[in-house]
C-alpha cells in the first residue's frame, strides 16, 4: 500500500511539473488513493470540510480588495509614486525596485498581479536607466513574496487556524525571517548585476518613462489602508482598529470609493468579482490539497512519513523548508506544496520539538521562495514577457539570491 501510494504521489508530482491543472491533479490523485485504500468517501468528506474553511473570509476579501484597487487605478498610483522616488537615487535602482515590488506585494497579495502591475512600471524604468532587461525582470520577480506579511495571504490564516492563534501572531513570528531573506536576496542579486555588468550601459531603443502620469497621493495610499488598520489594531496602538481581515478590507474598499469617487455599484461588482476569483483559484487549491492529503492519509503515507521524521527528528526542519521550496521551484506554485505539507505534517509539529507556527512559517517561506525562482511560475512568465526575454533568464539570475534567502530565512525561523 505504501509503495502504491508513493507511486501515485510521484505521478502527481510529475503531472504538476508538466503543468497540468494543479487542482485536477491533486483531486484526482487524492480520490485514486482513497479508492485504492477502500475508503472513497474520505476524499469527498475532505472536500466538503474544506468548503467551510475559516480562511475563506480572509482570502476572498483580500482578493476582492486587490481587484477593487486595480479597478480604481489606485495600485497604479502607488507604483508610480514608488517609481519616481527610485529615479532620484540611480545606484539604488535595483535594490530599490526589489523593495518597491515587495511593498506593493504586501498591500496587494498576488504574485502574478504584482508582477503585472509593478513590472509594467519598474521594468521599463530599469531598462531605460541602462539595466539589462533580464536583470530588470529578475529584480521585480525577486520582490514578489511580500505577500507573506499580508494577513489576507491564505497561508497565514491557514497556519493560525491549525495553531489556534490570531493571524497577526503568525506574521509577528515570521516577519523578521521574511525581511532578512529579502535583504539577503536584494544584496546578492545587486552584486550579481554588478559582477555581470548588467547594472548599467544597456540601451533599449524607444523606451521612455511616462512622465505625464500624475500621482495622486491619496489614491496611492488607498492600497495600504487595510494593512495599516490591521497592524495598528494588532499592536494595540489604536485599540478600536482591532478587527478581522475581512472587516479591514471592506473598510478599505469603502474609503477608496469615497476618495476616488468611483461608482459604488461598479466598485462593489469589482470587489465581489475578486472574491469569486479567490474562491476559484486560492480556496480551490486548498480544497484540492485537502483531498490529496486525505488520500495520503488513507494510504498510510502521512503516518509513515511522520513516523520516519519522529525517528529522525534532526531532518524535520530540513523537510519543512527544503521540501516546499523544491516543489515550489519545479511546479511554479508554492501554494499546493505548502498547503499539503501544512495540513499533513504541521499539526504534529510538537512531536518534533517545534511549534505549529514555527513549522508552518518554514513551509510557507520555503514554498514562496521556491516559487519566486521558478521559471514556470505565472509571475516569472509575466515579467519575462514585459522585458522581452526568456523566463529561464530570470531564473538564472534569481537562483543564487533565492537559495541564500532561504538559508538565512530558515536560520531565523529555526533558532
N, C-alpha and C positions, 0 to 999 in steps of 0.2 A: 504493500500500500504506500509506504514512504517513497519507494523508488518510482512508482507510477505518479505520485504527487509531484515529485521533483521534476519528472519529465514534462508534466503539464505546465508547471511553473516556468521551466526553461523555454517551452514552446511559446508561452505567453510573452516572456521577455523578448524572444526572437521576433514575434509579431509586432511588439511595441517598437523595437529597433527599426523594423521595416516600415514604421509609421502607419500601421493600421490604426483605425479609430480606437483610442485608448479605452473608452467606456465599453465598447463592444467586446474588446479582447478580455478585459477584466471580468465583465459579467459572464461571458461565455465560459471562461476558464473556471470561474467560481461554481457555475452550475454543473459543469462536467465533473469537477472534483466532488461535489455533493452527491451527484448521481452515482459516481463510482464507489462512494462510501456507503451508499444505500440510504442516504438522508437528504433527498431532493428538496424538502421543504425548508431546510436550513438556509439555502440560498435565497429563497423568496422571503423568508422571515427577516433576514438581514436587510434585504431591500426595503421592505415595509418599515422596519425600525428606523432606517436612515432617513426616510421621508419626513419623520417628525423630529429630526435633529435640532438641538438647541442653537446651533450655529447658523441656521438659515437666516435669522433676522440680521445678524452682523454682516454676513457675506452679501446677501441680497441688497440690503440698504446701502452698503458701501459701494457696490457696483452701480446702483441706481443713482447715487450722488455723483459718481465719476462720469456717468453719461450725461447728467444734468450740466456738469461743468463743461463737457465738450459741446453740448447744445448751445449754451450761452456764450461760449468762447472764452470763459474765464481761465481755462487751462492755457490758452494761447497767450493771454496777458501775463500770467505767471512766468511762463517760459521766456517770453521776450524781455521781461524785467530782469530775469537772471542773466540772459544773454548780454544785455547791454552793460551789466556790471562786469562781466568777464572780459569784454573787449578792452577795458581800461587797464588791465594788467596782463599783457601778452604772455609773459613767461609762466603765468598760472593757467593758461588756456586749457591744457589737457586735464590736469587735476581739477581745475575749476568746473569743467564740463562734467566730469565724473561726479563731483559733489552736487552740482546743479541737477543732474539727472536723478541722483539719489534722493534729493529733496523733493523733486516732482513725484517720484515713485512713492515716497512716504505719504504724500497727500492723495495721490491717485494710484491705488494699489493694483495695477495691472501692468505686467512687464511689457506685453505687446503694445498696449495702449500708450504707455510711457515712451517706448521706443519710437512709436509713430509720431507722437506729439513732440517730444523733446528732440528726437532725431531730425525732424524736418527743420528745426531751427538751429540746433547745435552743430550738426554735421556740416552744413554749408558755412557756418561761421568758422569752424576749424579749417576746412578746406580753403576758404577764402583767405585765411591767415597763413596758408602755406603748409599746413599739416597734411601728411599723406592720407588719402581717402580711407584706406584700411584702418589706419590708426585713429582717424576721426570716428569711424563706426565703432571701433573697439572701445573707445573712451565712453561713448554713450551706453554701449552694452554693459560695460563694467559697473555702471551705476544703477542697473535695473533690479536691484534687490533691496531697495529702501523700503519696500512694502512690508518687510518684517517688523518695522516699527509702527505699522498701522494696525489698530485693534480690529479693523474690518478684514484683515487678511485671514482667510479661513483657517489656517494652521494655528493661529494664536488662540481663538476661542475653542478649537478642537482640543488642544493640549490643556487649556484651562478647564474644560468640561471634565476631562479624564482625571485631572488632579483635584478637582473640586475647589478651584480658586478663581479669583477675578481675572479677566483677560489682561488687565493692566499689570497684574502681578507677574504674568508670564513675560511681558515686554520688559518689565523692570529687571527681570533676571538676565535676559539675553542681550539687552541693548548695548552694553559695554563690549561684548564679544562682536556684535554686529558692526559697531562703529570702528573697532580695532581692525577687523578684517577689511573694512572699506579703506581705511588709511593705508594699510599694507598693500592692498590691491592697487590703489592710486599711485603710490610711490613706485612700485615695481613696474607698472605699465608706463609711467612717465620716464623711468630710467631706460626701459626698452626703446621708447621713442627716441631718446637722445642717443642711445647706442646705435640704433639703426639709421640715425639721422633722418627720422621721419617727423621731427617736430617743427620743421620749417623748410622753406625753399621749394615746395611743390606747388606749381602754378596750375590752376584749373581755369580754362578759358570760359569767359562769360558768367562766372559765378560771382554774384553780388548779393550782399545782405540787404534785405528790405528795410531801408532806413525810414520809410514812410509810416511804418506801424507805430501808432502812439499808444503807449501803455497807460491804462487807467489803473492807478494804484489800488483803488477799492476792488476792481474786478480781479486784480492779481492776488488779493488777499482772500478772496472767497474760497478757493480750494482748500485752504489750511484751517478754515473756521472750525469744522468738526474736530480735527485733531487738537486744536488749541483748547476747545471746550473739554474734551476728554482728559487731556493732560492736566489742565487746571483743576478739574474736578477730582481726578485720581490722586493728585498730590495735596489735595485739600487747601490749595491756595485760594480757591473760590468754591466753598462747600456747596453752594446752590447749583454748581455745574456737575455735580456727581450724578451721572446718568449712564444709560446703556449706549452702545454704539448706534443702534437704530434711531434712538431719540436725537442724538447729536447730528446724525446725517440729515434727518428731516428738518431740524432747526437750520442747518447749513443751507439746505435747499430753499427754505422759506426766505432766509436773509438774502440769498443770491437772487431770488425772484424779485425782491424789493429793490435791491441795489441796481440790478441790470434792467429793471422794468420790463421783464420778459412776460409774455402772455402766460398767465398762471396755468391755463389748460394745457398749453404746449409743453411747459416745463414739467407738469405732472405726468403727462404722457411719456416724456423722455425718461423721467425717474423710474416709472414702472416698467418701461421697456428694458432699462438697465437691470432691474430686479429680476425680470424674466430671463434675461441673458445669463445672469449669475446662477440662477437655479439650473439652467440647462448646462452651463459649462462647469462651474465650480462645484455646486452641490451634486451635479451629475457624476463627476469624478469621485466624489466622496461616497455616493451610493454604490458606484461600481467597485470601488476599493473595498467597501464593506462586504459585498457579495464574494469578491475574490478571497478575502480573509476568512469568510465563513467556509469557503471551500477548503482552504488550507487547514482550518481547524477540524473540519470533518475528516480530512485525510490523516490527521495527526501530525502534520508538518510543523505547525506552530509549537505544539507541545514538545516535539523532538528538538526544534531549534532552541527553545527556551531551556530545555534540559542540557543541551550542549553548552550553552552560554553559562548556565549555572555551575557546570563542572569546570568551566574555564572562564571565570569572571574577569580575567585580565583582558579578554578580547571584546568585551561588551561595548566599551567606549569607542573602540575602533569600528565595530559593526554599526553603531548608531550614527556615526559620521560618514565613514567611507562608503557604506552600503548605499544610502540615499544619494550621495554625491555621484557615485559611478552610474547609478540608474538615471539620475537627472541628466548626466552627460550623454548617455547613449540613447535615451528616449526623447530628449528635448523638453521634458516636463519634470519638474521636481515634485509636482503635486501627487501623482499616482503613487510613486515610490514612498514619499514621505507619509502620506495618509495610511498606506498599507502598513508601514513599519510602526507608526504611532498607534494604530489600532490594535496591531497584533502583539507588539513587544513592550511598548511604553507603559501600559498598565501594570506590568510586572517589574518596573524599574527598581522597586525596593528590594527585590530578590538579588539584585546585583550591586547593592550598596549605593544606588543613585536615587535621586528624587525624580518624580514623574516630569516635573517642569524641566529639570536638567536634561534628561534623556530626550524629551520631546523637542527641546530647543536645539539640541545637537542634530537630531534628524532633520529638523526644519532648515537649519542653516546649511547642512550638508547638501540636501536636495536643491536648495535655492542656488548655491554656488555652482553645483554641477550643471544646472540648467543655464546659468549665466555664461558658461564657456562652451555650451553645446552648439554645434554647427547646424542642428536641425530644429532648434528652438524657434518659435514664431518671432520672438523679438530679434534674434540674430538675423533671420532672413529679412526682416523689415529694415534694419539699419544697413545691412549689406546692399539691399536694393536702393536705398536712398543714396549711398556712397558710390553705387555702380561697381561693386566688387563682389567676389565670391564669398559666401558665408564662411568657408574654410579659412579665408584670410583673417576674418575676425577672430576665429577660434585660435589660430596660430599665435596671435598677439595676446589673447586673454588667458591662454592655458597656464602659463607660469604665474601670472598675477593671481589667478583664482586658486591655484594649488597652495601658494603661500598664504592667501587669505584664509583658506580652510584650515591650514595648520595653526595659524595664530588664533583664529576664532575658536577652534576646538580646545586650544590650550586655556583660553579664558573660561570656557564652559566646563572643562573637565576638572579644573583645580580651584 
